[in-house]
Amino acid sequence: MNRNDSLPAVALGFFALPAAACALMLLAAVGPSEYEVQQRQEARYCDNVQQWRTEAARGIEPESRYGHPDYDGIASEICTPNYNGAQLASQ
């Protein structure tokens, strides 16, 4: 076996590691940030609490409701009311 026969394999090895590292960094940069993930979780929490409260107001029994109650007690802090344009104009 000649020394030059293994040169392509060595060169491929030297290029594969940096290429894999770059691909991993690119994938990490494309994903959502921790802040975005937290915002989505809070929005989902608020939607579920709102759905629970809406169904409670309609008289639906707890075991038949969708969503969930404000089990963390944080809905009043993190859930902002959704206003439409007409509601904002009237304030």
N, CA, C and O atoms as a CHARMM CRD file, in Angstrom:
* protein
*
  364
    1    1 MET  N      0.84900  -1.17700   0.00000 PROA 1      0.00000
    2    1 MET  CA     0.00000   0.00000   0.00000 PROA 1      0.00000
    3    1 MET  C      0.88900   1.23300   0.00000 PROA 1      0.00000
    4    1 MET  O      1.85400   1.32000   0.75900 PROA 1      0.00000
    5    2 ASN  N      0.56800   2.13500  -0.81700 PROA 2      0.00000
    6    2 ASN  CA     1.31800   3.36600  -0.98500 PROA 2      0.00000
    7    2 ASN  C      0.80500   4.41200   0.00300 PROA 2      0.00000
    8    2 ASN  O     -0.37300   4.41900   0.36200 PROA 2      0.00000
    9    3 ARG  N      1.70200   5.29000   0.43600 PROA 3      0.00000
   10    3 ARG  CA     1.29700   6.35600   1.36000 PROA 3      0.00000
   11    3 ARG  C      0.25700   7.26700   0.75100 PROA 3      0.00000
   12    3 ARG  O     -0.60000   7.78600   1.46600 PROA 3      0.00000
   13    4 ASN  N      0.30800   7.47000  -0.52300 PROA 4      0.00000
   14    4 ASN  CA    -0.62300   8.37300  -1.19300 PROA 4      0.00000
   15    4 ASN  C     -2.01400   7.77300  -1.33300 PROA 4      0.00000
   16    4 ASN  O     -2.97300   8.49600  -1.60600 PROA 4      0.00000
   17    5 ASP  N     -2.13900   6.45300  -1.15000 PROA 5      0.00000
   18    5 ASP  CA    -3.45600   5.82200  -1.24900 PROA 5      0.00000
   19    5 ASP  C     -4.38000   6.26200  -0.11300 PROA 5      0.00000
   20    5 ASP  O     -5.59400   6.32900  -0.30300 PROA 5      0.00000
   21    6 SER  N     -3.83600   6.55700   1.04200 PROA 6      0.00000
   22    6 SER  CA    -4.66900   6.94700   2.18100 PROA 6      0.00000
   23    6 SER  C     -4.90300   8.45200   2.25000 PROA 6      0.00000
   24    6 SER  O     -5.64100   8.91600   3.11900 PROA 6      0.00000
   25    7 LEU  N     -4.30000   9.21100   1.36800 PROA 7      0.00000
   26    7 LEU  CA    -4.45000  10.67200   1.37700 PROA 7      0.00000
   27    7 LEU  C     -5.90400  11.11400   1.21100 PROA 7      0.00000
   28    7 LEU  O     -6.34100  11.99500   1.95100 PROA 7      0.00000
   29    8 PRO  N     -6.68000  10.54600   0.27300 PROA 8      0.00000
   30    8 PRO  CA    -8.08500  10.98100   0.16600 PROA 8      0.00000
   31    8 PRO  C     -8.88800  10.70500   1.43700 PROA 8      0.00000
   32    8 PRO  O     -9.74300  11.50800   1.80900 PROA 8      0.00000
   33    9 ALA  N     -8.62900   9.60200   2.09600 PROA 9      0.00000
   34    9 ALA  CA    -9.35700   9.29100   3.32400 PROA 9      0.00000
   35    9 ALA  C     -8.99600  10.26600   4.43100 PROA 9      0.00000
   36    9 ALA  O     -9.86800  10.68500   5.19200 PROA 9      0.00000
   37   10 VAL  N     -7.73000  10.63200   4.53300 PROA 10     0.00000
   38   10 VAL  CA    -7.29400  11.58900   5.54600 PROA 10     0.00000
   39   10 VAL  C     -7.87600  12.96400   5.25200 PROA 10     0.00000
   40   10 VAL  O     -8.35200  13.65000   6.15600 PROA 10     0.00000
   41   11 ALA  N     -7.83700  13.36600   3.98000 PROA 11     0.00000
   42   11 ALA  CA    -8.38400  14.67100   3.59800 PROA 11     0.00000
   43   11 ALA  C     -9.88000  14.72400   3.88300 PROA 11     0.00000
   44   11 ALA  O    -10.39300  15.73300   4.36700 PROA 11     0.00000
   45   12 LEU  N    -10.57200  13.63000   3.58000 PROA 12     0.00000
   46   12 LEU  CA   -12.00500  13.57900   3.85700 PROA 12     0.00000
   47   12 LEU  C    -12.27400  13.70300   5.35300 PROA 12     0.00000
   48   12 LEU  O    -13.22800  14.36800   5.75600 PROA 12     0.00000
   49   13 GLY  N    -11.45600  13.08200   6.16300 PROA 13     0.00000
   50   13 GLY  CA   -11.59500  13.17000   7.61000 PROA 13     0.00000
   51   13 GLY  C    -11.39000  14.57800   8.12500 PROA 13     0.00000
   52   13 GLY  O    -12.10800  15.02300   9.02000 PROA 13     0.00000
   53   14 PHE  N    -10.41400  15.28800   7.56900 PROA 14     0.00000
   54   14 PHE  CA   -10.15500  16.66000   8.00000 PROA 14     0.00000
   55   14 PHE  C    -11.27200  17.61000   7.58300 PROA 14     0.00000
   56   14 PHE  O    -11.52100  18.60200   8.26800 PROA 14     0.00000
   57   15 PHE  N    -11.94100  17.32600   6.48400 PROA 15     0.00000
   58   15 PHE  CA   -13.02400  18.19500   6.03500 PROA 15     0.00000
   59   15 PHE  C    -14.36700  17.81200   6.65500 PROA 15     0.00000
   60   15 PHE  O    -15.24700  18.65900   6.80200 PROA 15     0.00000
   61   16 ALA  N    -14.52400  16.55100   7.01400 PROA 16     0.00000
   62   16 ALA  CA   -15.80600  16.09600   7.54700 PROA 16     0.00000
   63   16 ALA  C    -16.08500  16.66900   8.93500 PROA 16     0.00000
   64   16 ALA  O    -17.22000  17.04300   9.23200 PROA 16     0.00000
   65   17 LEU  N    -15.07800  16.73800   9.77100 PROA 17     0.00000
   66   17 LEU  CA   -15.28600  17.23600  11.13100 PROA 17     0.00000
   67   17 LEU  C    -15.70300  18.71000  11.14700 PROA 17     0.00000
   68   17 LEU  O    -16.69300  19.04200  11.79900 PROA 17     0.00000
   69   18 PRO  N    -14.98800  19.61000  10.45500 PROA 18     0.00000
   70   18 PRO  CA   -15.45800  21.00700  10.43400 PROA 18     0.00000
   71   18 PRO  C    -16.81200  21.16500   9.74900 PROA 18     0.00000
   72   18 PRO  O    -17.61600  22.00400  10.15500 PROA 18     0.00000
   73   19 ALA  N    -17.07000  20.36800   8.71700 PROA 19     0.00000
   74   19 ALA  CA   -18.36600  20.45600   8.04100 PROA 19     0.00000
   75   19 ALA  C    -19.48900  20.03400   8.98400 PROA 19     0.00000
   76   19 ALA  O    -20.54500  20.66500   9.00900 PROA 19     0.00000
   77   20 ALA  N    -19.27200  18.98800   9.74800 PROA 20     0.00000
   78   20 ALA  CA   -20.28200  18.54300  10.70900 PROA 20     0.00000
   79   20 ALA  C    -20.48700  19.58500  11.80400 PROA 20     0.00000
   80   20 ALA  O    -21.61700  19.82000  12.23200 PROA 20     0.00000
   81   21 ALA  N    -19.41300  20.20600  12.25600 PROA 21     0.00000
   82   21 ALA  CA   -19.52400  21.24800  13.28200 PROA 21     0.00000
   83   21 ALA  C    -20.30200  22.44100  12.75000 PROA 21     0.00000
   84   21 ALA  O    -21.13400  23.00500  13.46200 PROA 21     0.00000
   85   22 CYS  N    -20.04400  22.83000  11.51400 PROA 22     0.00000
   86   22 CYS  CA   -20.77800  23.95000  10.90600 PROA 22     0.00000
   87   22 CYS  C    -22.25700  23.61000  10.74900 PROA 22     0.00000
   88   22 CYS  O    -23.11900  24.45200  10.99900 PROA 22     0.00000
   89   23 ALA  N    -22.54900  22.39200  10.34100 PROA 23     0.00000
   90   23 ALA  CA   -23.94400  21.97900  10.19100 PROA 23     0.00000
   91   23 ALA  C    -24.66200  22.00900  11.53300 PROA 23     0.00000
   92   23 ALA  O    -25.81400  22.43500  11.60900 PROA 23     0.00000
   93   24 LEU  N    -24.00000  21.56600  12.57900 PROA 24     0.00000
   94   24 LEU  CA   -24.59800  21.57600  13.91100 PROA 24     0.00000
   95   24 LEU  C    -24.85700  23.00200  14.39000 PROA 24     0.00000
   96   24 LEU  O    -25.90700  23.28000  14.96800 PROA 24     0.00000
   97   25 MET  N    -23.91700  23.89800  14.15500 PROA 25     0.00000
   98   25 MET  CA   -24.10500  25.30300  14.55000 PROA 25     0.00000
   99   25 MET  C    -25.24000  25.93400  13.75900 PROA 25     0.00000
  100   25 MET  O    -26.00300  26.73100  14.30400 PROA 25     0.00000
  101   26 LEU  N    -25.36200  25.59000  12.48700 PROA 26     0.00000
  102   26 LEU  CA   -26.43900  26.12700  11.66300 PROA 26     0.00000
  103   26 LEU  C    -27.79200  25.64900  12.17700 PROA 26     0.00000
  104   26 LEU  O    -28.73800  26.43300  12.25200 PROA 26     0.00000
  105   27 LEU  N    -27.89000  24.38700  12.52600 PROA 27     0.00000
  106   27 LEU  CA   -29.14300  23.86600  13.06600 PROA 27     0.00000
  107   27 LEU  C    -29.49600  24.52400  14.39700 PROA 27     0.00000
  108   27 LEU  O    -30.66700  24.79000  14.66900 PROA 27     0.00000
  109   28 ALA  N    -28.49900  24.78100  15.21400 PROA 28     0.00000
  110   28 ALA  CA   -28.74400  25.43300  16.50400 PROA 28     0.00000
  111   28 ALA  C    -29.21600  26.86700  16.30400 PROA 28     0.00000
  112   28 ALA  O    -30.05800  27.35200  17.05900 PROA 28     0.00000
  113   29 ALA  N    -28.68700  27.54300  15.30500 PROA 29     0.00000
  114   29 ALA  CA   -29.05800  28.93500  15.05300 PROA 29     0.00000
  115   29 ALA  C    -30.45700  29.04500  14.46400 PROA 29     0.00000
  116   29 ALA  O    -31.12500  30.06100  14.65500 PROA 29     0.00000
  117   30 VAL  N    -30.90500  28.03500  13.76200 PROA 30     0.00000
  118   30 VAL  CA   -32.20200  28.08000  13.10100 PROA 30     0.00000
  119   30 VAL  C    -33.33800  27.80900  14.08000 PROA 30     0.00000
  120   30 VAL  O    -34.44700  28.30200  13.87200 PROA 30     0.00000
  121   31 GLY  N    -33.10200  27.05100  15.12400 PROA 31     0.00000
  122   31 GLY  CA   -34.14700  26.69200  16.08000 PROA 31     0.00000
  123   31 GLY  C    -34.60100  27.89000  16.89600 PROA 31     0.00000
  124   31 GLY  O    -33.93100  28.92200  16.92400 PROA 31     0.00000
  125   32 PRO  N    -35.74500  27.75000  17.56200 PROA 32     0.00000
  126   32 PRO  CA   -36.26500  28.85500  18.37100 PROA 32     0.00000
  127   32 PRO  C    -35.39200  29.10600  19.60100 PROA 32     0.00000
  128   32 PRO  O    -34.78800  28.19000  20.16000 PROA 32     0.00000
  129   33 SER  N    -35.34600  30.37200  20.00200 PROA 33     0.00000
  130   33 SER  CA   -34.57500  30.72500  21.18900 PROA 33     0.00000
  131   33 SER  C    -35.35100  30.31500  22.43900 PROA 33     0.00000
  132   33 SER  O    -36.53200  29.97700  22.36500 PROA 33     0.00000
  133   34 GLU  N    -34.68000  30.34900  23.57600 PROA 34     0.00000
  134   34 GLU  CA   -35.35200  30.00600  24.83600 PROA 34     0.00000
  135   34 GLU  C    -36.50100  30.97500  25.11300 PROA 34     0.00000
  136   34 GLU  O    -37.54200  30.58000  25.63800 PROA 34     0.00000
  137   35 TYR  N    -36.30400  32.25000  24.75400 PROA 35     0.00000
  138   35 TYR  CA   -37.34900  33.25100  24.96100 PROA 35     0.00000
  139   35 TYR  C    -38.58600  32.91500  24.12800 PROA 35     0.00000
  140   35 TYR  O    -39.71400  33.00600  24.61300 PROA 35     0.00000
  141   36 GLU  N    -38.36400  32.52400  22.86500 PROA 36     0.00000
  142   36 GLU  CA   -39.49200  32.17400  22.00400 PROA 36     0.00000
  143   36 GLU  C    -40.22700  30.93900  22.52400 PROA 36     0.00000
  144   36 GLU  O    -41.45600  30.87800  22.48200 PROA 36     0.00000
  145   37 VAL  N    -39.48100  29.97100  23.00500 PROA 37     0.00000
  146   37 VAL  CA   -40.09600  28.76500  23.56800 PROA 37     0.00000
  147   37 VAL  C    -40.92600  29.13200  24.79500 PROA 37     0.00000
  148   37 VAL  O    -42.03800  28.63200  24.96300 PROA 37     0.00000
  149   38 GLN  N    -40.39300  30.00200  25.65200 PROA 38     0.00000
  150   38 GLN  CA   -41.12600  30.42700  26.84400 PROA 38     0.00000
  151   38 GLN  C    -42.39700  31.17500  26.45200 PROA 38     0.00000
  152   38 GLN  O    -43.45000  30.96500  27.05500 PROA 38     0.00000
  153   39 GLN  N    -42.30600  32.04200  25.45000 PROA 39     0.00000
  154   39 GLN  CA   -43.48300  32.78700  25.00600 PROA 39     0.00000
  155   39 GLN  C    -44.56500  31.84300  24.48700 PROA 39     0.00000
  156   39 GLN  O    -45.74800  32.03700  24.76600 PROA 39     0.00000
  157   40 ARG  N    -44.16100  30.82900  23.73800 PROA 40     0.00000
  158   40 ARG  CA   -45.12800  29.85600  23.21900 PROA 40     0.00000
  159   40 ARG  C    -45.77400  29.06400  24.34700 PROA 40     0.00000
  160   40 ARG  O    -46.97600  28.80200  24.31300 PROA 40     0.00000
  161   41 GLN  N    -44.98700  28.68300  25.34100 PROA 41     0.00000
  162   41 GLN  CA   -45.53500  27.93100  26.47300 PROA 41     0.00000
  163   41 GLN  C    -46.52100  28.78200  27.26000 PROA 41     0.00000
  164   41 GLN  O    -47.57100  28.29500  27.67900 PROA 41     0.00000
  165   42 GLU  N    -46.18500  30.05200  27.46200 PROA 42     0.00000
  166   42 GLU  CA   -47.09400  30.94400  28.18500 PROA 42     0.00000
  167   42 GLU  C    -48.37500  31.16300  27.39800 PROA 42     0.00000
  168   42 GLU  O    -49.46100  31.18700  27.97700 PROA 42     0.00000
  169   43 ALA  N    -48.26000  31.32500  26.08000 PROA 43     0.00000
  170   43 ALA  CA   -49.45100  31.51800  25.24800 PROA 43     0.00000
  171   43 ALA  C    -50.34700  30.28600  25.29900 PROA 43     0.00000
  172   43 ALA  O    -51.56800  30.41200  25.38400 PROA 43     0.00000
  173   44 ARG  N    -49.75300  29.10200  25.24800 PROA 44     0.00000
  174   44 ARG  CA   -50.53300  27.86100  25.33100 PROA 44     0.00000
  175   44 ARG  C    -51.20900  27.75100  26.70100 PROA 44     0.00000
  176   44 ARG  O    -52.36900  27.34700  26.79400 PROA 44     0.00000
  177   45 TYR  N    -50.48500  28.11000  27.75600 PROA 45     0.00000
  178   45 TYR  CA   -51.04800  28.07900  29.10900 PROA 45     0.00000
  179   45 TYR  C    -52.25500  29.01300  29.18500 PROA 45     0.00000
  180   45 TYR  O    -53.31100  28.63200  29.69100 PROA 45     0.00000
  181   46 CYS  N    -52.09300  30.23600  28.67900 PROA 46     0.00000
  182   46 CYS  CA   -53.17500  31.22100  28.72600 PROA 46     0.00000
  183   46 CYS  C    -54.37500  30.76900  27.89700 PROA 46     0.00000
  184   46 CYS  O    -55.51800  30.94200  28.31900 PROA 46     0.00000
  185   47 ASP  N    -54.12300  30.19200  26.72300 PROA 47     0.00000
  186   47 ASP  CA   -55.22100  29.69200  25.89500 PROA 47     0.00000
  187   47 ASP  C    -56.00200  28.60200  26.62100 PROA 47     0.00000
  188   47 ASP  O    -57.23300  28.58600  26.58400 PROA 47     0.00000
  189   48 ASN  N    -55.29400  27.70100  27.27400 PROA 48     0.00000
  190   48 ASN  CA   -55.95900  26.60800  27.98700 PROA 48     0.00000
  191   48 ASN  C    -56.75900  27.11600  29.18300 PROA 48     0.00000
  192   48 ASN  O    -57.85900  26.63200  29.44600 PROA 48     0.00000
  193   49 VAL  N    -56.20600  28.09400  29.91000 PROA 49     0.00000
  194   49 VAL  CA   -56.93100  28.67300  31.04800 PROA 49     0.00000
  195   49 VAL  C    -58.17600  29.39800  30.55000 PROA 49     0.00000
  196   49 VAL  O    -59.24700  29.27800  31.14500 PROA 49     0.00000
  197   50 GLN  N    -58.03800  30.15100  29.45700 PROA 50     0.00000
  198   50 GLN  CA   -59.18600  30.86900  28.90500 PROA 50     0.00000
  199   50 GLN  C    -60.26900  29.89800  28.44500 PROA 50     0.00000
  200   50 GLN  O    -61.45500  30.13500  28.67200 PROA 50     0.00000
  201   51 GLN  N    -59.86600  28.81700  27.80600 PROA 51     0.00000
  202   51 GLN  CA   -60.84100  27.82700  27.36500 PROA 51     0.00000
  203   51 GLN  C    -61.55700  27.19400  28.56400 PROA 51     0.00000
  204   51 GLN  O    -62.76900  26.98400  28.53000 PROA 51     0.00000
  205   52 TRP  N    -60.80700  26.89700  29.60800 PROA 52     0.00000
  206   52 TRP  CA   -61.39200  26.32100  30.83000 PROA 52     0.00000
  207   52 TRP  C    -62.42400  27.28000  31.42300 PROA 52     0.00000
  208   52 TRP  O    -63.52700  26.87100  31.78400 PROA 52     0.00000
  209   53 ARG  N    -62.05600  28.55400  31.52000 PROA 53     0.00000
  210   53 ARG  CA   -62.95600  29.54900  32.11400 PROA 53     0.00000
  211   53 ARG  C    -64.19400  29.77200  31.24800 PROA 53     0.00000
  212   53 ARG  O    -65.29800  29.93400  31.76900 PROA 53     0.00000
  213   54 THR  N    -64.01400  29.78000  29.93500 PROA 54     0.00000
  214   54 THR  CA   -65.14800  29.96600  29.03100 PROA 54     0.00000
  215   54 THR  C    -66.14300  28.82500  29.17500 PROA 54     0.00000
  216   54 THR  O    -67.35200  29.04900  29.23300 PROA 54     0.00000
  217   55 GLU  N    -65.63600  27.61300  29.23300 PROA 55     0.00000
  218   55 GLU  CA   -66.52200  26.46300  29.37400 PROA 55     0.00000
  219   55 GLU  C    -67.15500  26.42200  30.76400 PROA 55     0.00000
  220   55 GLU  O    -68.28500  25.95900  30.91400 PROA 55     0.00000
  221   56 ALA  N    -66.44100  26.90000  31.77300 PROA 56     0.00000
  222   56 ALA  CA   -67.02700  26.98100  33.11700 PROA 56     0.00000
  223   56 ALA  C    -68.18400  27.97400  33.11900 PROA 56     0.00000
  224   56 ALA  O    -69.21400  27.72800  33.74700 PROA 56     0.00000
  225   57 ALA  N    -68.01800  29.09800  32.41700 PROA 57     0.00000
  226   57 ALA  CA   -69.07400  30.10200  32.34400 PROA 57     0.00000
  227   57 ALA  C    -70.29900  29.56500  31.60300 PROA 57     0.00000
  228   57 ALA  O    -71.41900  30.01100  31.85100 PROA 57     0.00000
  229   58 ARG  N    -70.09300  28.62100  30.70800 PROA 58     0.00000
  230   58 ARG  CA   -71.20600  28.01100  29.97600 PROA 58     0.00000
  231   58 ARG  C    -71.87500  26.90000  30.77700 PROA 58     0.00000
  232   58 ARG  O    -72.86800  26.32500  30.33100 PROA 58     0.00000
  233   59 GLY  N    -71.33800  26.59600  31.95700 PROA 59     0.00000
  234   59 GLY  CA   -71.93600  25.59000  32.82600 PROA 59     0.00000
  235   59 GLY  C    -71.49300  24.16800  32.54500 PROA 59     0.00000
  236   59 GLY  O    -72.13700  23.22400  33.00100 PROA 59     0.00000
  237   60 ILE  N    -70.42000  23.99500  31.81500 PROA 60     0.00000
  238   60 ILE  CA   -69.91900  22.65100  31.51900 PROA 60     0.00000
  239   60 ILE  C    -69.20600  22.11000  32.75100 PROA 60     0.00000
  240   60 ILE  O    -68.40900  22.80900  33.37800 PROA 60     0.00000
  241   61 GLU  N    -69.49400  20.88400  33.08500 PROA 61     0.00000
  242   61 GLU  CA   -68.89000  20.24400  34.25700 PROA 61     0.00000
  243   61 GLU  C    -67.37500  20.12200  34.08400 PROA 61     0.00000
  244   61 GLU  O    -66.90300  19.93500  32.96300 PROA 61     0.00000
  245   62 PRO  N    -66.60600  20.22400  35.16800 PROA 62     0.00000
  246   62 PRO  CA   -65.13800  20.17300  35.07400 PROA 62     0.00000
  247   62 PRO  C    -64.59700  18.94300  34.35500 PROA 62     0.00000
  248   62 PRO  O    -63.61600  19.04500  33.61800 PROA 62     0.00000
  249   63 GLU  N    -65.21300  17.79100  34.55400 PROA 63     0.00000
  250   63 GLU  CA   -64.68700  16.58200  33.91800 PROA 63     0.00000
  251   63 GLU  C    -64.95500  16.54700  32.41000 PROA 63     0.00000
  252   63 GLU  O    -64.40300  15.70300  31.70300 PROA 63     0.00000
  253   64 SER  N    -65.79600  17.45700  31.91800 PROA 64     0.00000
  254   64 SER  CA   -66.10200  17.50400  30.48600 PROA 64     0.00000
  255   64 SER  C    -65.45300  18.69000  29.78500 PROA 64     0.00000
  256   64 SER  O    -65.60300  18.84200  28.57300 PROA 64     0.00000
  257   65 ARG  N    -64.74300  19.52400  30.51300 PROA 65     0.00000
  258   65 ARG  CA   -64.13800  20.73100  29.93000 PROA 65     0.00000
  259   65 ARG  C    -62.81400  20.42900  29.24400 PROA 65     0.00000
  260   65 ARG  O    -62.10800  19.47700  29.57800 PROA 65     0.00000
  261   66 TYR  N    -62.51300  21.26800  28.28400 PROA 66     0.00000
  262   66 TYR  CA   -61.18700  21.26800  27.67400 PROA 66     0.00000
  263   66 TYR  C    -60.36100  22.35500  28.34900 PROA 66     0.00000
  264   66 TYR  O    -60.89900  23.17900  29.08800 PROA 66     0.00000
  265   67 GLY  N    -59.06200  22.35600  28.09600 PROA 67     0.00000
  266   67 GLY  CA   -58.18500  23.32500  28.73800 PROA 67     0.00000
  267   67 GLY  C    -57.85000  22.87000  30.14300 PROA 67     0.00000
  268   67 GLY  O    -57.93100  21.68300  30.46100 PROA 67     0.00000
  269   68 HSD  N    -57.47500  23.82000  30.98000 PROA 68     0.00000
  270   68 HSD  CA   -57.17200  23.50300  32.37400 PROA 68     0.00000
  271   68 HSD  C    -57.34500  24.75100  33.22300 PROA 68     0.00000
  272   68 HSD  O    -57.28700  25.86900  32.71000 PROA 68     0.00000
  273   69 PRO  N    -57.56000  24.56200  34.53300 PROA 69     0.00000
  274   69 PRO  CA   -57.67200  25.72900  35.41900 PROA 69     0.00000
  275   69 PRO  C    -56.31000  26.40100  35.58100 PROA 69     0.00000
  276   69 PRO  O    -55.28700  25.87500  35.14200 PROA 69     0.00000
  277   70 ASP  N    -56.31400  27.54600  36.20600 PROA 70     0.00000
  278   70 ASP  CA   -55.06800  28.28600  36.45800 PROA 70     0.00000
  279   70 ASP  C    -54.35400  27.63100  37.63400 PROA 70     0.00000
  280   70 ASP  O    -54.29100  28.19400  38.72600 PROA 70     0.00000
  281   71 TYR  N    -53.81800  26.43600  37.39900 PROA 71     0.00000
  282   71 TYR  CA   -53.22700  25.65100  38.48500 PROA 71     0.00000
  283   71 TYR  C    -51.94200  26.24400  39.02200 PROA 71     0.00000
  284   71 TYR  O    -51.56100  25.92800  40.14900 PROA 71     0.00000
  285   72 ASP  N    -51.24600  27.10200  38.25800 PROA 72     0.00000
  286   72 ASP  CA   -50.04000  27.76000  38.76500 PROA 72     0.00000
  287   72 ASP  C    -50.34800  29.11500  39.40500 PROA 72     0.00000
  288   72 ASP  O    -49.48600  29.69900  40.06200 PROA 72     0.00000
  289   73 GLY  N    -51.56600  29.61500  39.21900 PROA 73     0.00000
  290   73 GLY  CA   -51.94000  30.90500  39.77700 PROA 73     0.00000
  291   73 GLY  C    -51.21100  32.08000  39.14200 PROA 73     0.00000
  292   73 GLY  O    -50.97000  33.09300  39.79800 PROA 73     0.00000
  293   74 ILE  N    -50.85900  31.94600  37.86300 PROA 74     0.00000
  294   74 ILE  CA   -50.07800  32.99100  37.19400 PROA 74     0.00000
  295   74 ILE  C    -50.80800  33.63000  36.02500 PROA 74     0.00000
  296   74 ILE  O    -50.25900  34.51300  35.36600 PROA 74     0.00000
  297   75 ALA  N    -52.02600  33.20700  35.75600 PROA 75     0.00000
  298   75 ALA  CA   -52.74200  33.71400  34.58400 PROA 75     0.00000
  299   75 ALA  C    -52.94700  35.22200  34.65600 PROA 75     0.00000
  300   75 ALA  O    -52.85400  35.90400  33.63600 PROA 75     0.00000
  301   76 SER  N    -53.22600  35.75400  35.84500 PROA 76     0.00000
  302   76 SER  CA   -53.45100  37.20000  35.95700 PROA 76     0.00000
  303   76 SER  C    -52.17700  37.99100  35.68800 PROA 76     0.00000
  304   76 SER  O    -52.24500  39.16900  35.33600 PROA 76     0.00000
  305   77 GLU  N    -51.01800  37.36100  35.85000 PROA 77     0.00000
  306   77 GLU  CA   -49.74400  38.04700  35.61800 PROA 77     0.00000
  307   77 GLU  C    -49.26800  37.93300  34.17700 PROA 77     0.00000
  308   77 GLU  O    -48.77900  38.90900  33.60700 PROA 77     0.00000
  309   78 ILE  N    -49.40600  36.74600  33.57900 PROA 78     0.00000
  310   78 ILE  CA   -48.80000  36.54500  32.25900 PROA 78     0.00000
  311   78 ILE  C    -49.78100  36.62300  31.11100 PROA 78     0.00000
  312   78 ILE  O    -49.37000  36.81900  29.96700 PROA 78     0.00000
  313   79 CYS  N    -51.06200  36.47500  31.38100 PROA 79     0.00000
  314   79 CYS  CA   -52.05200  36.46800  30.30300 PROA 79     0.00000
  315   79 CYS  C    -52.61800  37.87100  30.12700 PROA 79     0.00000
  316   79 CYS  O    -53.28000  38.40500  31.01600 PROA 79     0.00000
  317   80 THR  N    -52.35100  38.44600  28.98400 PROA 80     0.00000
  318   80 THR  CA   -52.87300  39.77700  28.68900 PROA 80     0.00000
  319   80 THR  C    -54.17400  39.62300  27.92200 PROA 80     0.00000
  320   80 THR  O    -54.30600  38.71200  27.10500 PROA 80     0.00000
  321   81 PRO  N    -55.13200  40.49600  28.17200 PROA 81     0.00000
  322   81 PRO  CA   -56.39000  40.38900  27.43000 PROA 81     0.00000
  323   81 PRO  C    -56.17600  40.70200  25.95000 PROA 81     0.00000
  324   81 PRO  O    -55.35600  41.54900  25.59500 PROA 81     0.00000
  325   82 ASN  N    -56.91300  40.01800  25.10800 PROA 82     0.00000
  326   82 ASN  CA   -56.84300  40.26800  23.66900 PROA 82     0.00000
  327   82 ASN  C    -57.93500  41.25900  23.30200 PROA 82     0.00000
  328   82 ASN  O    -59.12100  40.99100  23.49600 PROA 82     0.00000
  329   83 TYR  N    -57.53100  42.39700  22.77600 PROA 83     0.00000
  330   83 TYR  CA   -58.48100  43.41800  22.36100 PROA 83     0.00000
  331   83 TYR  C    -58.50400  43.48100  20.84700 PROA 83     0.00000
  332   83 TYR  O    -57.47500  43.32800  20.18800 PROA 83     0.00000
  333   84 ASN  N    -59.69800  43.71000  20.30000 PROA 84     0.00000
  334   84 ASN  CA   -59.75600  43.97500  18.87000 PROA 84     0.00000
  335   84 ASN  C    -59.74600  45.48500  18.65900 PROA 84     0.00000
  336   84 ASN  O    -59.79900  46.24400  19.62700 PROA 84     0.00000
  337   85 GLY  N    -59.68100  45.91900  17.43900 PROA 85     0.00000
  338   85 GLY  CA   -59.56700  47.34600  17.13100 PROA 85     0.00000
  339   85 GLY  C    -60.71500  48.17200  17.67500 PROA 85     0.00000
  340   85 GLY  O    -60.49400  49.27600  18.17300 PROA 85     0.00000
  341   86 ALA  N    -61.94300  47.66300  17.59200 PROA 86     0.00000
  342   86 ALA  CA   -63.10700  48.40500  18.07600 PROA 86     0.00000
  343   86 ALA  C    -63.04500  48.58500  19.58700 PROA 86     0.00000
  344   86 ALA  O    -63.40200  49.64400  20.10200 PROA 86     0.00000
  345   87 GLN  N    -62.59500  47.56300  20.29400 PROA 87     0.00000
  346   87 GLN  CA   -62.48800  47.66600  21.74500 PROA 87     0.00000
  347   87 GLN  C    -61.42600  48.68500  22.13800 PROA 87     0.00000
  348   87 GLN  O    -61.62100  49.44800  23.08300 PROA 87     0.00000
  349   88 LEU  N    -60.31100  48.70300  21.42500 PROA 88     0.00000
  350   88 LEU  CA   -59.25800  49.66900  21.73400 PROA 88     0.00000
  351   88 LEU  C    -59.70800  51.08900  21.43700 PROA 88     0.00000
  352   88 LEU  O    -59.37600  52.01100  22.18200 PROA 88     0.00000
  353   89 ALA  N    -60.45900  51.27900  20.35800 PROA 89     0.00000
  354   89 ALA  CA   -60.91800  52.61400  19.98800 PROA 89     0.00000
  355   89 ALA  C    -61.91000  53.15800  21.00600 PROA 89     0.00000
  356   89 ALA  O    -61.99300  54.37000  21.20100 PROA 89     0.00000
  357   90 SER  N    -62.66100  52.27700  21.65500 PROA 90     0.00000
  358   90 SER  CA   -63.66000  52.73800  22.61500 PROA 90     0.00000
  359   90 SER  C    -63.06300  53.07200  23.97500 PROA 90     0.00000
  360   90 SER  O    -63.76100  53.61300  24.83300 PROA 90     0.00000
  361   91 GLN  N    -61.80800  52.76800  24.18500 PROA 91     0.00000
  362   91 GLN  CA   -61.19600  53.03300  25.49200 PROA 91     0.00000
  363   91 GLN  C    -60.56000  54.39200  25.54300 PROA 91     0.00000
  364   91 GLN  O    -59.99900  54.77300  26.57000 PROA 91     0.00000
